[in-house]
Amino acid sequence: MQDHPQSDVLVLLSAYNGETFIGQQLDSILHQSYQGIDIVIRDDGSTDHTNMILADYKKKYDNITVITGENLGCAQSFWKLFEYAKTKGKDYSYYALCDQDDYWLQDKIAVAVDYLKKNQASSETPLLYCSNLTTTDANLNITGSMRTALPEVENKAQSLVESFATGCTMVFNRKLLTLATSYQVEHLAVHDLWIFHTCMFLGKIHYDPKAYILYRQHGNNAIGSKTTFFQRLRSKFKSFKTLGRQHFREEEAKELLQAYGSLLSTEDRHLLTILATYRQCLRYRIGWLFGILPEAKGMRMSNFRDNFFLKIRIIIGKV
């Protein structure tokens, strides 16, 4: 077994039927320029050879922990990892979310930790680092960049309908983990959105326009980049097929109010209330739809096409 230095970063990885790419991903983490890294992997009920691969890596590296469980889906599997990190692991300084099929460039963790260390004025401030991504095909041939323009990092209203923080780029401090898991989320649609919004409203977020991750797109991604017009259009129409279950933004707003109501500013509580109650309040729905409600003007998508579909959702009450 390979010895490893004292670690202050814990990588959280949820795996499911990842036999094709998970070895490459683990190798990229193990060869980071930043050496103080431990990895905990939760196998979410895989039916392929993922468990065998993970067992081999666990034998070779003493900084890898593997836990197994029933298939819960991506969000709930990551929540189990959050709980593990909070209650069973040691108190790491930083936590990084990881997908099973990407490839991390050598300085990914080093750059993130450098930012977090330089900006940690107080241990009571939740901090989150996230970055751009380089999209690739299944063989890691580069196909483009996830973002070509800087997002509006401090626009809380826009963040409620369009996140600029992709989970696999996130590295955050202990305070954010503790705060985000202090409330048991009932309707957890996307685990990284909860982390993102907790920090957006109660902490500080840094977006790095440089990419330190090869974001592999291979057709079986749980959540992926839609790079062509037809891919994006197909994704939109697929989402409309499941409209009956789609109130996740509204439900999350309700839970953010429930979890952090006493910690939020008056303006932030009002903004979340608009999203949480727009179906019951005709003034909110019409004001948001036509952009005449001052508090909700920023609650929009960054491009015309996505904003058009958002308006349809507002009309039919499926945000």
C-alpha positions as CSV (number, residue, x, y, z in Angstrom):
1,M,0.0,0.0,0.0
2,Q,1.3,3.5,-0.9
3,D,2.0,5.9,1.9
4,H,0.4,9.3,1.7
5,P,1.1,12.7,3.4
6,Q,-1.3,14.3,5.9
7,S,-4.4,15.3,3.9
8,D,-6.6,18.4,4.3
9,V,-8.8,17.9,1.1
10,L,-11.4,15.2,0.9
11,V,-12.7,14.3,-2.6
12,L,-16.3,13.0,-2.6
13,L,-17.1,10.7,-5.5
14,S,-20.4,8.9,-6.2
15,A,-20.1,6.0,-8.7
16,Y,-22.6,4.0,-10.6
17,N,-21.8,1.5,-13.3
18,G,-18.6,3.5,-14.0
19,E,-16.3,0.7,-15.1
20,T,-15.4,2.4,-18.4
21,F,-13.9,5.6,-17.1
22,I,-13.5,5.6,-13.3
23,G,-10.0,4.2,-13.4
24,Q,-8.8,7.2,-15.5
25,Q,-10.6,9.6,-13.2
26,L,-9.0,8.1,-10.1
27,D,-5.6,8.2,-11.7
28,S,-6.0,11.9,-12.5
29,I,-6.9,12.6,-8.8
30,L,-4.0,10.5,-7.5
31,H,-1.6,12.5,-9.7
32,Q,-2.6,15.9,-8.6
33,S,0.2,18.4,-7.9
34,Y,-1.5,19.0,-4.5
35,Q,-0.6,16.0,-2.4
36,G,-2.8,16.3,0.7
37,I,-5.8,14.6,-0.8
38,D,-8.0,11.7,0.5
39,I,-10.8,10.2,-1.6
40,V,-14.1,8.7,-0.4
41,I,-16.2,6.9,-3.0
42,R,-19.7,5.7,-2.5
43,D,-20.8,3.0,-5.0
44,D,-24.5,3.6,-5.7
45,G,-25.5,0.0,-6.3
46,S,-23.5,-0.7,-9.4
47,T,-24.2,-3.8,-11.4
48,D,-21.0,-3.8,-13.5
49,H,-17.4,-4.2,-12.5
50,T,-17.1,-0.9,-10.7
51,N,-16.9,-2.5,-7.3
52,M,-14.0,-4.7,-8.4
53,I,-12.1,-1.7,-9.8
54,L,-12.7,0.3,-6.6
55,A,-11.5,-2.6,-4.5
56,D,-8.2,-2.8,-6.5
57,Y,-7.6,0.9,-6.0
58,K,-8.4,0.7,-2.3
59,K,-5.8,-2.0,-1.8
60,K,-3.1,0.0,-3.6
61,Y,-3.8,3.4,-2.0
62,D,-4.3,4.1,1.7
63,N,-5.9,7.5,0.9
64,I,-9.0,5.9,-0.7
65,T,-12.1,4.8,1.2
66,V,-14.9,2.9,-0.5
67,I,-18.5,2.6,0.9
68,T,-21.3,0.8,-0.7
69,G,-25.1,1.1,-0.6
70,E,-28.3,0.6,-2.5
71,N,-29.1,2.6,-5.6
72,L,-30.4,6.0,-4.5
73,G,-29.7,8.1,-7.5
74,C,-27.0,10.8,-7.9
75,A,-28.3,13.5,-5.6
76,Q,-29.1,11.2,-2.6
77,S,-25.9,9.2,-3.1
78,F,-23.9,12.5,-2.8
79,W,-26.0,13.5,0.3
80,K,-24.8,10.2,1.9
81,L,-21.3,11.3,1.1
82,F,-21.9,14.7,2.7
83,E,-23.2,13.0,5.9
84,Y,-20.2,10.6,5.9
85,A,-17.8,13.6,5.5
86,K,-19.5,15.5,8.3
87,T,-19.9,12.7,10.9
88,K,-17.5,9.8,10.1
89,G,-14.5,11.4,8.4
90,K,-12.0,13.7,10.1
91,D,-12.4,17.4,9.9
92,Y,-10.9,18.2,6.5
93,S,-10.3,21.8,5.6
94,Y,-11.7,21.5,2.1
95,Y,-14.1,19.2,0.1
96,A,-14.2,18.6,-3.6
97,L,-17.1,17.1,-5.6
98,C,-16.2,14.6,-8.3
99,D,-17.9,12.8,-11.2
100,Q,-16.8,9.3,-12.2
101,D,-16.1,9.9,-15.9
102,D,-14.1,13.2,-16.1
103,Y,-10.4,13.8,-16.0
104,W,-8.7,16.3,-13.7
105,L,-5.8,18.4,-14.9
106,Q,-2.8,18.3,-12.6
107,D,-3.3,21.6,-10.8
108,K,-7.1,21.5,-10.3
109,I,-7.1,21.1,-6.6
110,A,-4.0,23.2,-6.0
111,V,-5.6,26.3,-7.8
112,A,-8.8,25.9,-5.8
113,V,-7.1,25.5,-2.4
114,D,-4.9,28.5,-3.1
115,Y,-8.0,30.6,-3.7
116,L,-9.8,29.3,-0.6
117,K,-6.8,29.8,1.6
118,K,-6.2,33.4,0.4
119,N,-9.8,34.4,0.9
120,Q,-10.6,32.7,4.2
121,A,-10.8,35.8,6.4
122,S,-12.8,33.8,8.9
123,S,-13.6,30.2,9.6
124,E,-17.2,31.2,9.9
125,T,-17.5,32.3,6.2
126,P,-18.7,29.7,3.8
127,L,-16.5,29.7,0.7
128,L,-16.9,28.0,-2.7
129,Y,-14.6,27.8,-5.6
130,C,-15.9,26.7,-9.0
131,S,-14.5,26.9,-12.6
132,N,-15.1,26.6,-16.3
133,L,-14.8,23.2,-18.0
134,T,-13.2,22.0,-21.1
135,T,-15.7,19.7,-22.9
136,T,-14.4,16.5,-24.6
137,D,-15.7,13.5,-26.4
138,A,-15.5,10.0,-24.9
139,N,-11.8,9.7,-25.8
140,L,-10.9,13.1,-24.2
141,N,-10.5,14.9,-27.5
142,I,-11.4,18.5,-26.8
143,T,-14.6,19.8,-28.3
144,G,-15.0,23.2,-26.7
145,S,-15.5,25.2,-23.5
146,M,-18.5,25.1,-21.2
147,R,-18.6,28.9,-20.9
148,T,-17.3,31.6,-23.2
149,A,-18.5,34.5,-21.2
150,L,-18.2,35.4,-17.5
151,P,-21.3,34.7,-15.5
152,E,-23.0,37.3,-13.2
153,V,-21.4,35.8,-10.1
154,E,-23.2,38.1,-7.6
155,N,-26.7,37.9,-9.3
156,K,-28.6,35.9,-6.7
157,A,-31.9,36.2,-8.6
158,Q,-30.4,34.7,-11.8
159,S,-28.7,32.0,-9.8
160,L,-32.1,30.7,-8.7
161,V,-33.0,29.7,-12.3
162,E,-29.5,29.2,-13.9
163,S,-26.5,28.0,-12.0
164,F,-23.0,28.9,-13.2
165,A,-21.3,26.4,-10.8
166,T,-21.0,22.9,-12.1
167,G,-20.7,20.3,-9.3
168,C,-17.6,18.5,-10.5
169,T,-15.6,21.8,-10.4
170,M,-16.7,22.7,-6.8
171,V,-14.2,22.8,-4.0
172,F,-15.4,24.3,-0.7
173,N,-14.5,24.8,3.0
174,R,-15.7,23.0,6.1
175,K,-18.0,25.8,7.1
176,L,-20.0,25.4,3.9
177,L,-20.3,21.6,4.3
178,T,-21.5,22.1,7.9
179,L,-24.0,24.7,7.0
180,A,-25.4,23.0,4.0
181,T,-26.0,19.7,5.9
182,S,-27.4,21.4,9.0
183,Y,-30.9,21.0,7.4
184,Q,-32.3,17.7,6.1
185,V,-33.5,18.6,2.6
186,E,-36.8,16.9,1.8
187,H,-36.9,17.5,-2.0
188,L,-33.2,17.2,-3.1
189,A,-33.3,17.3,-6.9
190,V,-29.7,18.3,-7.5
191,H,-27.1,18.0,-4.7
192,D,-24.7,20.6,-6.0
193,L,-27.5,23.2,-6.4
194,W,-28.1,23.0,-2.7
195,I,-24.4,23.6,-2.0
196,F,-24.3,26.4,-4.6
197,H,-27.3,28.3,-3.3
198,T,-26.3,27.9,0.4
199,C,-23.1,29.7,-0.4
200,M,-24.7,32.2,-2.9
201,F,-27.0,33.5,-0.1
202,L,-24.8,33.0,2.9
203,G,-21.2,33.0,1.8
204,K,-18.8,33.9,-1.0
205,I,-18.3,32.3,-4.4
206,H,-15.3,32.5,-6.8
207,Y,-15.8,31.5,-10.4
208,D,-12.5,30.8,-12.3
209,P,-12.8,31.3,-16.1
210,K,-9.9,28.9,-16.6
211,A,-10.7,25.2,-16.9
212,Y,-8.9,22.5,-14.9
213,I,-11.1,19.6,-15.8
214,L,-11.8,17.6,-19.0
215,Y,-15.6,17.2,-18.9
216,R,-16.2,14.0,-20.8
217,Q,-19.4,13.7,-22.8
218,H,-20.2,10.2,-23.9
219,G,-23.9,9.8,-24.2
220,N,-24.5,8.3,-20.7
221,N,-23.8,11.4,-18.5
222,A,-26.2,11.9,-15.6
223,I,-26.1,15.6,-16.4
224,G,-24.0,16.8,-19.3
225,S,-23.2,19.7,-21.6
226,K,-25.5,20.2,-24.5
227,T,-23.1,21.6,-27.1
228,T,-25.1,21.7,-30.3
229,F,-28.4,23.4,-31.1
230,F,-30.2,20.1,-31.6
231,Q,-28.8,18.6,-28.4
232,R,-30.1,21.6,-26.4
233,L,-33.5,21.6,-28.2
234,R,-33.9,17.9,-27.6
235,S,-33.0,18.3,-23.9
236,K,-35.6,21.0,-23.5
237,F,-38.4,18.9,-25.1
238,K,-37.3,15.9,-23.0
239,S,-37.6,18.0,-19.9
240,F,-41.2,19.0,-20.9
241,K,-42.2,15.3,-20.9
242,T,-41.7,15.2,-17.2
243,L,-43.3,18.5,-16.3
244,G,-45.6,16.9,-13.8
245,R,-42.6,16.4,-11.5
246,Q,-40.9,19.6,-12.2
247,H,-41.2,22.1,-9.4
248,F,-37.6,21.6,-8.2
249,R,-36.7,25.3,-8.2
250,E,-39.8,26.3,-6.4
251,E,-39.4,23.5,-3.9
252,E,-35.8,24.4,-3.3
253,A,-36.7,28.0,-2.6
254,K,-39.2,26.9,0.0
255,E,-36.5,24.7,1.7
256,L,-33.9,27.5,1.6
257,L,-36.4,29.7,3.4
258,Q,-37.1,26.9,5.9
259,A,-33.4,26.1,6.5
260,Y,-31.9,29.6,6.5
261,G,-34.8,32.1,7.0
262,S,-33.4,33.6,10.1
263,L,-29.9,34.1,8.5
264,L,-31.1,35.7,5.3
265,S,-31.5,39.4,4.6
266,T,-35.0,40.9,4.2
267,E,-34.3,41.3,0.4
268,D,-33.1,37.7,0.0
269,R,-36.1,36.3,1.9
270,H,-38.4,38.3,-0.3
271,L,-36.7,37.1,-3.5
272,L,-37.0,33.4,-2.4
273,T,-40.6,34.0,-1.4
274,I,-41.4,35.1,-5.0
275,L,-40.1,31.9,-6.4
276,A,-41.6,29.8,-3.6
277,T,-45.1,31.2,-3.9
278,Y,-45.4,32.5,-7.5
279,R,-48.1,29.8,-8.3
280,Q,-50.3,31.0,-5.4
281,C,-49.7,34.7,-5.9
282,L,-50.9,36.1,-9.3
283,R,-49.1,39.4,-8.8
284,Y,-45.8,37.6,-8.4
285,R,-46.4,35.3,-11.4
286,I,-47.5,38.2,-13.8
287,G,-44.8,40.5,-12.4
288,W,-42.1,37.9,-12.9
289,L,-43.3,36.9,-16.4
290,F,-43.4,40.4,-17.8
291,G,-40.4,41.7,-15.9
292,I,-42.4,44.4,-14.1
293,L,-41.7,43.1,-10.6
294,P,-38.5,44.9,-9.6
295,E,-37.3,42.3,-7.2
296,A,-37.6,39.5,-9.8
297,K,-36.2,41.3,-12.8
298,G,-32.9,39.5,-12.4
299,M,-34.6,36.1,-12.2
300,R,-34.0,35.2,-15.9
301,M,-31.8,33.0,-18.1
302,S,-28.7,34.4,-19.8
303,N,-29.8,33.8,-23.4
304,F,-33.1,34.4,-25.3
305,R,-33.8,30.7,-26.0
306,D,-33.5,29.5,-22.4
307,N,-35.4,32.5,-21.2
308,F,-38.2,31.8,-23.6
309,F,-38.6,28.3,-22.1
310,L,-38.4,29.7,-18.6
311,K,-41.4,32.0,-19.4
312,I,-43.4,29.0,-20.6
313,R,-42.7,27.3,-17.3
314,I,-43.8,30.4,-15.4
315,I,-47.1,30.5,-17.4
316,I,-47.9,26.8,-16.7
317,G,-46.5,26.9,-13.2
318,K,-43.7,24.4,-13.6
319,V,-40.5,26.2,-12.5
